[in-house]
Amino acid sequence: MKQLALLLYSILIIRCNQNTQMQNDNILQSGKDKYATELIDNGFLKYADSSKIDRLKTQLISSFDIYEDDNFKIAHIDAEELAEFSFDFFLPGLNRILTKREIKLSAQKLNDKENSFDALINGDPIPLYTQNDLDNNMFWDTAPRNFFKKVNEILKEKNSDEQFYLLYGGNDLHTILLTDKQFSIISDYYKGNIKETPYKP
């Protein structure tokens, strides 16, 4: 009799633990769902093709996949390519996103002088980095920041409510185009995980 009572008690404890774990998993999942739903409600998929909206919503809700090209929000840049003025590497991806917003971006090196670190972005000259940045191995960080500060100025002039944020760095550098609210939602989702959080240029 004692053994039967002990067995029933053990089964009850195991069931309670399983139920608690399932409730915790559901709370975590509903938290993820909340962020994804907020993003969707705040226009994250506004520029996506209508034929792909359902799939993109599902991916966003199930795994918070903000990195999908079909969102027309994100592009791979590569800080090395940008710092070496290899704009053709990433400009097609940027213009794919910007064309949806009726904006066209052009970029080229200002001149062929070896000690010139200036670029022409939509006809305006800007220094991507300085000799000091180069000497201190900071140019991979400085060049993308200066480039996207200028691009964000262009967006502001066009009355866009979005701006580019940077993700990661080095050869993995990406950029993501967000409204202030979308940035806030994503930052809150990745709170405590600086590596995954977009940052201002």
SVG drawing of the C-alpha trace seen along z (x, -y; Angstrom):
<svg xmlns="http://www.w3.org/2000/svg" viewBox="-2 -67 51 69">
<polyline fill="none" stroke="black" stroke-width="0.4" points="0.0,0.0 2.8,-2.3 4.6,-1.6 1.4,-2.3 1.0,-5.7 4.6,-6.5 4.2,-5.6 1.1,-7.7 2.8,-10.6 5.8,-10.3 3.5,-10.3 1.7,-13.4 5.0,-15.3 6.2,-14.4 2.9,-15.5 3.0,-18.8 6.6,-19.4 5.6,-18.6 2.6,-21.0 4.7,-23.7 7.3,-23.3 4.6,-23.4 3.2,-26.6 6.6,-28.2 7.2,-27.2 3.8,-28.6 4.6,-31.9 8.0,-32.1 6.3,-31.3 3.5,-33.8 6.2,-36.4 7.9,-35.8 4.5,-35.9 3.8,-39.3 7.0,-40.8 6.4,-39.4 2.7,-40.5 3.8,-44.0 6.3,-44.2 3.7,-43.1 1.1,-45.6 3.8,-48.3 4.3,-47.8 7.4,-45.5 6.0,-43.7 4.7,-46.8 6.9,-46.5 6.9,-42.7 5.2,-41.2 1.6,-40.3 2.1,-36.7 4.7,-36.2 3.0,-37.9 1.5,-34.7 4.8,-32.9 6.7,-35.9 4.2,-36.3 4.5,-32.6 8.3,-32.8 8.2,-35.9 5.8,-34.5 7.4,-31.1 11.1,-32.1 11.2,-35.9 12.9,-35.8 13.6,-39.4 16.5,-38.5 14.5,-37.4 15.3,-39.2 11.7,-39.2 10.9,-41.7 12.7,-44.4 14.3,-45.5 17.8,-43.9 21.0,-43.7 24.4,-42.2 27.0,-44.9 30.5,-43.6 32.5,-46.3 35.7,-45.4 34.0,-45.8 32.5,-49.2 35.9,-50.4 37.6,-49.4 35.0,-51.4 33.6,-48.2 30.1,-49.6 29.0,-47.3 29.1,-44.5 26.2,-45.8 24.5,-48.6 22.2,-46.3 20.8,-44.9 20.4,-48.4 18.7,-49.7 16.4,-46.7 15.1,-47.8 15.2,-51.5 13.4,-51.2 10.3,-50.0 10.4,-53.4 11.0,-55.3 14.6,-56.2 17.7,-55.5 21.2,-55.4 24.5,-55.9 28.0,-55.7 31.5,-55.8 35.0,-56.8 35.6,-60.5 38.9,-60.1 41.7,-57.6 44.2,-59.2 45.7,-56.7 45.4,-59.0 41.8,-59.9 39.2,-58.2 36.2,-60.2 33.1,-58.9 30.4,-60.5 27.0,-59.4 24.2,-60.6 26.6,-63.3 27.6,-64.5 31.2,-64.0 31.7,-62.5 34.8,-61.2 34.3,-57.5 37.3,-57.5 40.6,-59.3 44.3,-58.3 44.1,-58.1 41.2,-55.6 43.3,-53.6 46.4,-53.7 44.4,-52.5 42.5,-49.8 39.2,-51.6 38.3,-52.2 36.1,-49.0 33.9,-50.5 34.1,-54.2 33.4,-53.7 30.0,-52.0 28.9,-54.5 29.8,-57.5 28.2,-55.9 24.9,-55.1 24.7,-58.4 24.7,-60.0 22.2,-57.5 19.9,-58.3 20.2,-62.0 18.9,-61.2 16.0,-59.2 15.2,-62.1 15.2,-64.5 12.7,-62.2 10.5,-62.4 11.0,-58.7 10.0,-57.4 12.6,-54.7 16.4,-54.8 19.2,-52.3 20.6,-50.5 23.7,-48.3 23.9,-44.7 27.1,-42.7 30.3,-44.0 33.3,-43.1 32.6,-40.8 29.2,-39.9 28.1,-43.5 24.4,-43.9 22.1,-46.8 18.4,-46.9 15.8,-49.6 13.5,-50.3 11.1,-52.8 11.7,-54.0 9.0,-51.8 10.3,-48.7 13.8,-49.4 12.3,-49.6 10.5,-46.3 13.5,-44.5 15.8,-46.0 13.4,-44.9 13.2,-41.4 17.0,-41.1 17.4,-42.9 20.7,-41.7 22.0,-40.3 24.0,-43.2 25.3,-41.0 21.9,-40.6 20.6,-44.2 20.7,-46.7 22.7,-49.8 22.8,-53.3 25.5,-54.2"/>
</svg>
